[in-house]
Amino acid sequence: MANPPQSTVSDPASELAALLPFELLEELIALARAHGAEFAEVYGEHTVHTGFSLEENRLKRCERSILRGVGVRAVSGEQTGYAYADGFEPEDLREAARVAARIARAGAADGRPKSFKVVDAPAPFQLSEPAPAALDESRKIALLQRANDAARSHDPRVHEVSAALSDSTKQFVVANSDGLWAADRQYLARLTVVALALADGERQQGFAAGGGAVEASYFERDRSPETIAREAAETAVLLLAAREPEAGAYPVVVASGWGGVMVHECFGHSMEGDTIRKRTSIRATQRGQQVAARGVTIVDSGVVPFSRGSFRVDDEGTPAQRTVLVEDGLLVGYLWDLLNARLTGERPTGNGRRSSYRDYPLCRMTNTYIEAGPQAPEDLIASVKRGLYCKNLGGGSVNPADGNFSFQVTEAHQIENGKLTYPVRNATLTGNGNDAMLKIDAVASDLEIDGTTGSCGKDGQWKPVGVGQPTVRFTAITVGGTRT
Amino acid sequence: MSPFSAGVQPVAEAALEAVAAEAVERARAAGAEEAEAIVESTRSFTARALNRQVETLKQSVTHGLGLRVIVNGAVGFVSTNDFRSAALEDLTRRVVILARFATPDPANGLPAPEREDPPGDLRLFDPAVLELPPDRKIDMALTLERVALGYDPRIRRTEGAAVSSHDGAVALVNSHGLARTWSGTAVSAHVVALADDREGKQQTGYYGVSRRWLGELPPLEELAREAARRAVQRIGARPVPAARVPVVMHPDIGAAWLSDLHGAFSGAGVVKQASWLTDKLGQTIAAPSVTLVDDGRMPGGIATEPYDGEGIPTRRNVLIDRGRCAMFEFDAYYGRRMGTGSTGSAQRSYASVPGVGHNNLYLEPGTETPEAILARVDRGFYMDDQGSFGFNSVTGDYSYQAQGHWIERGEKAFPVEGVTVASNSLEMLRQVVAVGNDLRFEHAVACPTLLIAEMTVSGGVEG
């Protein structure tokens, strides 16, 4: 068997490194510091996306796109100047560096780094046959056809199916005025299925996905197209007979895996270093304090195997790591990118991420999850008299400054006297992130991290993330609905 | 060499058209029966202020090409920002191969140029936006933040204020002889004020606008004070018990609902029966006061464009006409599927194939002032902020996290948070009992103040 590129490379002979030789990087960094910026950074990227989609039994989309260019950042105190160029023309890059340099107005700085030191962090996991590279067009399309067939044959009420496979191969080089030089190659693939079910004038939709930073064999061994398709079809059909939720505040049990989107939104965003430094987060003054119920431990880890949220080095060249945010309910650590770590005297935690060379890095989560607890998952439901079991969540959002959050629950079940009684649709959970983690009263042992499908948006930049948790119970959450 | 450069000169449309025409030629030579190229070039500059100083300055200069081909009746698509000849040659070869994997479909096909009246002056381009110096944008951002901070002693910080300018041009060429180019500008300003509430808690107030013309931006002081006012008036907000009550929607909330609603008018959803309006064409779906318009040709509109993403002239589409579901919207593909033809509704960037979308989407205003609408409500909820997720696109079910004010005897009694507001869009459309006279175009979607007869408000306290 051929041996395609490893999941991560630090090979200065790669194409990108050839386009951005050390001498050019040094020159660009010096230009970016010409007006006194104390820090400068060059980020070069070449990304290839491919996408295929099968809708209405037709292969409608066969796409490929290329995005490549270089961004230059200059930092002076709390101030950032950023400019980029599409492509790698040295004169365009020099112009970008000159523009970025204008943030600083303090005169000249000693520009060039003395020498570059290559970041040689170990890869958190190896891919021998990454799906984007190892699957050719025919094999990708065959996965979609299998998904389409499986969803349609699951139930006669499945009226329409959309299956899509998208993947990306991103290579980047980053170098900065501290002499850091790092390179990486990151592969992502994702298979999504949307099933539409119709019956008796009702119309409902189900969604399921698989993927991550995965091997080609993932779609046979871990989550096959048939598994993903059946989940989507099952949800759509189940929701046809579902009832509206009761409006009010009552106990809520959230399923393991993707349910971790709650800890991502309700808690994780308020732990990002930018909001801590600027004191726009309520967490800024809570180090050492109790911010979650005892027994709750919350982690952000960039090294979870095969997850979308994982990598060898972040987009600033800092190695990925596991960071404990909350230990047994107490706040013990924050997430830091280079800029915010430097301004606060903290150590970077590998959370500097950007959507492409067209944006400057922000402090972002990677894979954020609640660690496993002691209880059996079924016991969490068995002890609830009247409540809601949220089996699957859709999107969620939070305003980190005021803490208001909300989640769409795509599939829920009513709990009555410890038993699941009927399916519930269109529930929305809401509350305030300031106290949400304090309302957890039970954590089960079935930790699952979903690294297949999540994308997080911040200041207009989207990044792939993983989220996770075991089954978790909240004493009371406000559930939106039309029944009172 | 790239034909693009930064500066105060407008992007040369002719240079973009030449790149697009050459890409179409290459694709035809590589075996495409039909080919379409879109080339975009955009520039933007953003100044952000925080803590009374510049936080970030960002300059973007972007170009890209999208190439769609039809081979044996099947579609392939590629996009790139690498304009080197060898790279384009490689991509052209690949797009023809990609198309051979796709399913042939008689509804595929690129539009031929239509004879039409010239669009006239749509007021898309303001030279003053191009000429606005970076230092002036910095001053504007600093002013926005300073005014917000000075509004009330309880506003001690902001999440930042930003001012940005954009200009760009697009060229669209296809192998049927269609060739369109146009240019536009935009300027945006926003600020997020933070007000101290009890126990370390904060309240946020956002306000922002986008305009094509610099002179049409509202005074910065007014914008900043409004953001600050929104933050301060939320201090002390609390939940309320669950209840079914009338809901007054602030224009921002109405506009967010219109954005959600628009998906149901998309021909793609109607053809697949995935839209909750699938069987409703020609029927009364809303109160007679409801007229929903998608206007691509409103002069000076932030979402105005002379042509859609396939080069078809845009127009004014009335989607709901005095309560009646009057039409759905289509791109060329779904228009052919439906037998109605395109409605000039294809939206895209260079990096995507066209899909059905909207230009300036708005609800026609009524005659009542927002104050008069509020005065009609004896007990209810005034909703002025919401979460990001809460709409079911196949059923029209609506259930959003909400903030606002409790209404008693026609007046705002106290601020509310920690609640959700739920109903179904068909019921809501029928229950529109008042439409305000306060329509303002601040973004691509605009709505006057609305009064919905009854929705379920769910709170964090037992009723």
HADDOCK unambig.tbl for C-alpha pairs under 7 A between the chains (distance, minus, plus):
assign (segid A and resid 58 and name CA) (segid B and resid 103 and name CA) 5.54 0.50 0.50
assign (segid A and resid 59 and name CA) (segid B and resid 102 and name CA) 5.01 0.50 0.50
assign (segid A and resid 59 and name CA) (segid B and resid 103 and name CA) 5.04 0.50 0.50
assign (segid A and resid 60 and name CA) (segid B and resid 102 and name CA) 6.01 0.50 0.50
assign (segid A and resid 60 and name CA) (segid B and resid 103 and name CA) 6.43 0.50 0.50
assign (segid A and resid 61 and name CA) (segid B and resid 76 and name CA) 6.81 0.50 0.50
assign (segid A and resid 61 and name CA) (segid B and resid 102 and name CA) 6.84 0.50 0.50
assign (segid A and resid 62 and name CA) (segid B and resid 76 and name CA) 5.34 0.50 0.50
assign (segid A and resid 62 and name CA) (segid B and resid 77 and name CA) 6.32 0.50 0.50
assign (segid A and resid 62 and name CA) (segid B and resid 98 and name CA) 5.67 0.50 0.50
assign (segid A and resid 62 and name CA) (segid B and resid 99 and name CA) 6.64 0.50 0.50
assign (segid A and resid 62 and name CA) (segid B and resid 102 and name CA) 6.43 0.50 0.50
assign (segid A and resid 63 and name CA) (segid B and resid 76 and name CA) 6.23 0.50 0.50
assign (segid A and resid 63 and name CA) (segid B and resid 77 and name CA) 4.80 0.50 0.50
assign (segid A and resid 63 and name CA) (segid B and resid 78 and name CA) 5.44 0.50 0.50
assign (segid A and resid 64 and name CA) (segid B and resid 77 and name CA) 6.66 0.50 0.50
assign (segid A and resid 64 and name CA) (segid B and resid 78 and name CA) 4.77 0.50 0.50
assign (segid A and resid 64 and name CA) (segid B and resid 79 and name CA) 6.58 0.50 0.50
assign (segid A and resid 65 and name CA) (segid B and resid 78 and name CA) 5.34 0.50 0.50
assign (segid A and resid 65 and name CA) (segid B and resid 79 and name CA) 4.53 0.50 0.50
assign (segid A and resid 65 and name CA) (segid B and resid 80 and name CA) 5.56 0.50 0.50
assign (segid A and resid 66 and name CA) (segid B and resid 79 and name CA) 6.27 0.50 0.50
assign (segid A and resid 66 and name CA) (segid B and resid 80 and name CA) 4.61 0.50 0.50
assign (segid A and resid 66 and name CA) (segid B and resid 81 and name CA) 6.66 0.50 0.50
assign (segid A and resid 67 and name CA) (segid B and resid 80 and name CA) 6.00 0.50 0.50
assign (segid A and resid 67 and name CA) (segid B and resid 81 and name CA) 5.85 0.50 0.50
assign (segid A and resid 68 and name CA) (segid B and resid 81 and name CA) 6.78 0.50 0.50
assign (segid A and resid 78 and name CA) (segid B and resid 55 and name CA) 6.40 0.50 0.50
assign (segid A and resid 79 and name CA) (segid B and resid 54 and name CA) 6.40 0.50 0.50
assign (segid A and resid 79 and name CA) (segid B and resid 55 and name CA) 4.57 0.50 0.50
assign (segid A and resid 79 and name CA) (segid B and resid 56 and name CA) 5.64 0.50 0.50
assign (segid A and resid 80 and name CA) (segid B and resid 55 and name CA) 6.14 0.50 0.50
assign (segid A and resid 80 and name CA) (segid B and resid 56 and name CA) 4.55 0.50 0.50
assign (segid A and resid 80 and name CA) (segid B and resid 57 and name CA) 6.38 0.50 0.50
assign (segid A and resid 81 and name CA) (segid B and resid 56 and name CA) 5.60 0.50 0.50
assign (segid A and resid 81 and name CA) (segid B and resid 57 and name CA) 4.81 0.50 0.50
assign (segid A and resid 81 and name CA) (segid B and resid 58 and name CA) 5.93 0.50 0.50
assign (segid A and resid 82 and name CA) (segid B and resid 57 and name CA) 6.18 0.50 0.50
assign (segid A and resid 82 and name CA) (segid B and resid 58 and name CA) 4.64 0.50 0.50
assign (segid A and resid 82 and name CA) (segid B and resid 59 and name CA) 6.37 0.50 0.50
assign (segid A and resid 83 and name CA) (segid B and resid 58 and name CA) 5.70 0.50 0.50
assign (segid A and resid 83 and name CA) (segid B and resid 59 and name CA) 4.86 0.50 0.50
assign (segid A and resid 83 and name CA) (segid B and resid 60 and name CA) 6.02 0.50 0.50
assign (segid A and resid 84 and name CA) (segid B and resid 60 and name CA) 6.22 0.50 0.50
assign (segid A and resid 85 and name CA) (segid B and resid 61 and name CA) 6.58 0.50 0.50
assign (segid A and resid 86 and name CA) (segid B and resid 62 and name CA) 6.40 0.50 0.50
assign (segid A and resid 86 and name CA) (segid B and resid 81 and name CA) 6.59 0.50 0.50
assign (segid A and resid 87 and name CA) (segid B and resid 82 and name CA) 6.30 0.50 0.50
assign (segid A and resid 103 and name CA) (segid B and resid 57 and name CA) 6.78 0.50 0.50
assign (segid A and resid 160 and name CA) (segid B and resid 272 and name CA) 6.89 0.50 0.50
assign (segid A and resid 196 and name CA) (segid B and resid 274 and name CA) 6.97 0.50 0.50
assign (segid A and resid 203 and name CA) (segid B and resid 394 and name CA) 6.62 0.50 0.50
assign (segid A and resid 203 and name CA) (segid B and resid 395 and name CA) 6.45 0.50 0.50
assign (segid A and resid 204 and name CA) (segid B and resid 394 and name CA) 6.44 0.50 0.50
assign (segid A and resid 204 and name CA) (segid B and resid 395 and name CA) 6.97 0.50 0.50
assign (segid A and resid 205 and name CA) (segid B and resid 394 and name CA) 6.97 0.50 0.50
assign (segid A and resid 247 and name CA) (segid B and resid 242 and name CA) 6.48 0.50 0.50
assign (segid A and resid 247 and name CA) (segid B and resid 458 and name CA) 5.15 0.50 0.50
assign (segid A and resid 248 and name CA) (segid B and resid 242 and name CA) 6.09 0.50 0.50
assign (segid A and resid 248 and name CA) (segid B and resid 458 and name CA) 5.45 0.50 0.50
assign (segid A and resid 248 and name CA) (segid B and resid 459 and name CA) 5.79 0.50 0.50
assign (segid A and resid 248 and name CA) (segid B and resid 460 and name CA) 6.38 0.50 0.50
assign (segid A and resid 248 and name CA) (segid B and resid 462 and name CA) 6.65 0.50 0.50
assign (segid A and resid 249 and name CA) (segid B and resid 459 and name CA) 6.82 0.50 0.50
assign (segid A and resid 249 and name CA) (segid B and resid 460 and name CA) 5.10 0.50 0.50
assign (segid A and resid 249 and name CA) (segid B and resid 461 and name CA) 6.36 0.50 0.50
assign (segid A and resid 249 and name CA) (segid B and resid 462 and name CA) 6.66 0.50 0.50
assign (segid A and resid 282 and name CA) (segid B and resid 200 and name CA) 6.54 0.50 0.50
assign (segid A and resid 282 and name CA) (segid B and resid 201 and name CA) 6.73 0.50 0.50
assign (segid A and resid 395 and name CA) (segid B and resid 389 and name CA) 5.81 0.50 0.50
assign (segid A and resid 396 and name CA) (segid B and resid 389 and name CA) 6.06 0.50 0.50
assign (segid A and resid 397 and name CA) (segid B and resid 387 and name CA) 6.42 0.50 0.50
assign (segid A and resid 397 and name CA) (segid B and resid 388 and name CA) 5.86 0.50 0.50
assign (segid A and resid 401 and name CA) (segid B and resid 202 and name CA) 6.22 0.50 0.50
assign (segid A and resid 401 and name CA) (segid B and resid 203 and name CA) 7.00 0.50 0.50
assign (segid A and resid 401 and name CA) (segid B and resid 204 and name CA) 6.71 0.50 0.50
assign (segid A and resid 402 and name CA) (segid B and resid 201 and name CA) 6.58 0.50 0.50
assign (segid A and resid 402 and name CA) (segid B and resid 202 and name CA) 5.03 0.50 0.50
assign (segid A and resid 402 and name CA) (segid B and resid 203 and name CA) 5.07 0.50 0.50
assign (segid A and resid 402 and name CA) (segid B and resid 204 and name CA) 6.22 0.50 0.50
assign (segid A and resid 405 and name CA) (segid B and resid 387 and name CA) 6.93 0.50 0.50
assign (segid A and resid 406 and name CA) (segid B and resid 387 and name CA) 5.93 0.50 0.50
assign (segid A and resid 406 and name CA) (segid B and resid 401 and name CA) 5.79 0.50 0.50
assign (segid A and resid 407 and name CA) (segid B and resid 389 and name CA) 6.53 0.50 0.50
assign (segid A and resid 408 and name CA) (segid B and resid 389 and name CA) 6.03 0.50 0.50
assign (segid A and resid 408 and name CA) (segid B and resid 390 and name CA) 5.70 0.50 0.50
assign (segid A and resid 426 and name CA) (segid B and resid 397 and name CA) 7.00 0.50 0.50
assign (segid A and resid 428 and name CA) (segid B and resid 390 and name CA) 6.67 0.50 0.50
assign (segid A and resid 428 and name CA) (segid B and resid 399 and name CA) 6.18 0.50 0.50
assign (segid A and resid 428 and name CA) (segid B and resid 400 and name CA) 6.83 0.50 0.50
assign (segid A and resid 430 and name CA) (segid B and resid 401 and name CA) 5.92 0.50 0.50
assign (segid A and resid 430 and name CA) (segid B and resid 418 and name CA) 6.29 0.50 0.50
assign (segid A and resid 430 and name CA) (segid B and resid 419 and name CA) 6.82 0.50 0.50
assign (segid A and resid 431 and name CA) (segid B and resid 418 and name CA) 5.17 0.50 0.50
assign (segid A and resid 432 and name CA) (segid B and resid 418 and name CA) 6.92 0.50 0.50
assign (segid A and resid 478 and name CA) (segid B and resid 459 and name CA) 6.22 0.50 0.50
assign (segid A and resid 478 and name CA) (segid B and resid 460 and name CA) 5.06 0.50 0.50
assign (segid A and resid 479 and name CA) (segid B and resid 458 and name CA) 6.96 0.50 0.50
assign (segid A and resid 480 and name CA) (segid B and resid 399 and name CA) 6.37 0.50 0.50
assign (segid A and resid 480 and name CA) (segid B and resid 420 and name CA) 5.03 0.50 0.50
assign (segid A and resid 480 and name CA) (segid B and resid 421 and name CA) 6.75 0.50 0.50
assign (segid A and resid 480 and name CA) (segid B and resid 422 and name CA) 6.67 0.50 0.50
assign (segid A and resid 480 and name CA) (segid B and resid 458 and name CA) 5.37 0.50 0.50
assign (segid A and resid 481 and name CA) (segid B and resid 399 and name CA) 6.66 0.50 0.50
assign (segid A and resid 481 and name CA) (segid B and resid 422 and name CA) 5.67 0.50 0.50
assign (segid A and resid 481 and name CA) (segid B and resid 456 and name CA) 6.93 0.50 0.50
assign (segid A and resid 481 and name CA) (segid B and resid 458 and name CA) 6.92 0.50 0.50
assign (segid A and resid 482 and name CA) (segid B and resid 422 and name CA) 5.68 0.50 0.50
assign (segid A and resid 482 and name CA) (segid B and resid 423 and name CA) 6.07 0.50 0.50
assign (segid A and resid 482 and name CA) (segid B and resid 456 and name CA) 5.31 0.50 0.50
assign (segid A and resid 484 and name CA) (segid B and resid 242 and name CA) 6.61 0.50 0.50
assign (segid A and resid 484 and name CA) (segid B and resid 243 and name CA) 6.86 0.50 0.50
